[in-house]
Amino acid sequence: MKPVVTTTADAPVTGRPELHVRELPRGIDPRFIASLASVYLVWSSTYLGVRVAVETMPPLMMCSARFLAAGLVMLGVARHRGAKLPPWRDWLAVAPAGLTLFIGGTGFVALAEVSVSSGGAAVVCATMPLWVGVLGIFFGERPTAREWLTLVVGFAGVFILMDGPSLSGRPEHIVLIIVSPICWALGSLLSRRTKGIGGPQAALVVPGVQMLMGGVVLLVIALGRGEPLPIHASARSWLALAYLVVFGSLVAFTGYAWLLRNARPVVATSYAYVNPVIAVLLGAALYGEPLGWTTLVANILIVGAVMLALMRPRLATP
C-alpha cells in the first residue's frame, strides 16, 4: 500500500491547531496483493508438503535439496536480468538471517514433522508474529497499540485452535516446533537490515543467497547426522519436494522477501494467522489428521486479527 502522508504544519497567525500526520490510501500496489496472496495460500499448504516429503526422505537432507535448488534458480534468474553476484562481504551480511530462517525456522519444522502433525506444526508456528512483536523491540520495530491488539487477538485464536489438531509427538520434536517460530521471527527481523544488497534485483539476489547458504549448512548438518541421500524416496515424496521448491520457496518466499522490505512487520507476518486454518483443513481432508470443533471459533479470531493488521483507519483532516 502506498500511503500519502501529510506533514505537520503550524499556523500561529490564524491560531489554527497543528495538523497531525495522516495516512490516506492512494491505491494498492499489485505486488502487495500478489505477495500477500502467495504467503497466505501457498505457505498454508507447505506444512502438508513437508509432512509428505519426510515420509521417505531424511528431513534435513530434504530441506537442503529444496533450498539449494531454489537458491540456484533465483540467482540464475537474477543474473539473466543483469544482476551481479554480490561480493563476499554481502554474503556474510545476509548469513545470519539466512541461517536463522532456513535452519532454525524451516529445518526445525521438517525435523519436528517426522512425528508432529502438519496442522499442529502450523498452529504452533502461528505464534511467530507475536515473537516478531516481542523481538522487534530490540530492533527499533516497536509495534503500535493497534498492532499489539492484533497480536493478542491472533494469538488468542491460535491458542483456541491448539485444542483441535493433535500436537502429540516425540518430546524433542515438540521442543523444535516451539523454537522454530522464534528463529523465523528473528531471521525476518534480521532480513529487514539487508536493504541495499543486490541492487535492482535484490528481491531475487538476497533470498537466493540466503537459501544457498542455508542449504549448504543444512547439507553439512545432515551428513553429520548420518542422513542418507534420498535416492530411494517414493515418487510421492519427490513430488512434494518439487512443490516445496517451486511454490514454497521460489514463489512464496520471493513474495515474503518483498513484504519484509515494503510493509510493516505485523502485515508481512500476518500470514501466520491464516496458514494454520488452511493447514488444519488440508491435513484433515488429505491426511486424516484430527479436526476439532474449535476451528470455527478460532477462525473468527484469526481472520479478525488479519483484518486489524491490514486495515488502517482513514482519518479526517481537521
C-alpha positions, 0 to 999 in steps of 0.5 A: 500500500502506498500511503500519502502522508501529510506533514505537520504544519503550524499556523500561529497567525490564524491560531489554527491547531497543528495538523497531525500526520495522516495516512490516506490510501492512494491505491494498492500496489499489485505486488502487495496483493500478489505477495500477500496472496502467495504467503497466505495460500501457498505457505498454508499448504507447505506444512502438508508438503513437508509432512509428505516429503519426510515420509521417505526422505531424511528431513534435513537432507530434504530441506537442503535439496529444496533450498539449494535448488531454489537458491540456484534458480533465483540467482540464475534468474537474477543474473539473466536480468543483469544482476551481479553476484554480490561480493563476499562481504554481502554474503556474510551480511545476509548469513545470519538471517539466512541461517536463522530462517532456513535452519532454525525456522524451516529445518526445525519444522521438517525435523519436528514433522517426522512425528508432529502433525502438519496442522499442529506444526502450523498452529504452533508456528502461528505464534511467530508474529507475536515473537516478531512483536516481542523481538522487534523491540530490540530492533527499533520495530516497536509495534503500535497499540493497534498492532499489539491488539492484533497480536493478542487477538491472533494469538488468542485464536491460535491458542483456541485452535491448539485444542483441535489438531493433535500436537502429540509427538516425540518430546524433542520434536515438540521442543523444535516446533516451539523454537522454530517460530522464534528463529523465523521471527528473528531471521525476518527481523534480521532480513529487514537490515539487508536493504541495499544488497543486490541492487535492482534485483535484490528481491531475487539476489538476497533470498537466493543467497540466503537459501544457498547458504542455508542449504549448504549448512543444512547439507553439512548438518545432515551428513553429520547426522548420518542422513542418507541421500534420498535416492530411494524416496517414493515418487510421492515424496519427490513430488512434494519436494518439487512443490516445496521448491517451486511454490514454497520457496521460489514463489512464496518466499520471493513474495515474503522477501518483498513484504519484509522490505515494503510493509510493516512487520505485523502485515508481512507476518500476518500470514501466520494467522491464516496458514494454520486454518488452511493447514488444519483443513488440508491435513484433515481432508488429505491426511486424516489428521484430527479436526476439532470443533474449535476451528470455527471459533478460532477462525473468527479470531484469526481472520479478525486479527488479519483484518486489524493488521491490514486495515488502517483507519482513514482519518479526517483532516481537521 
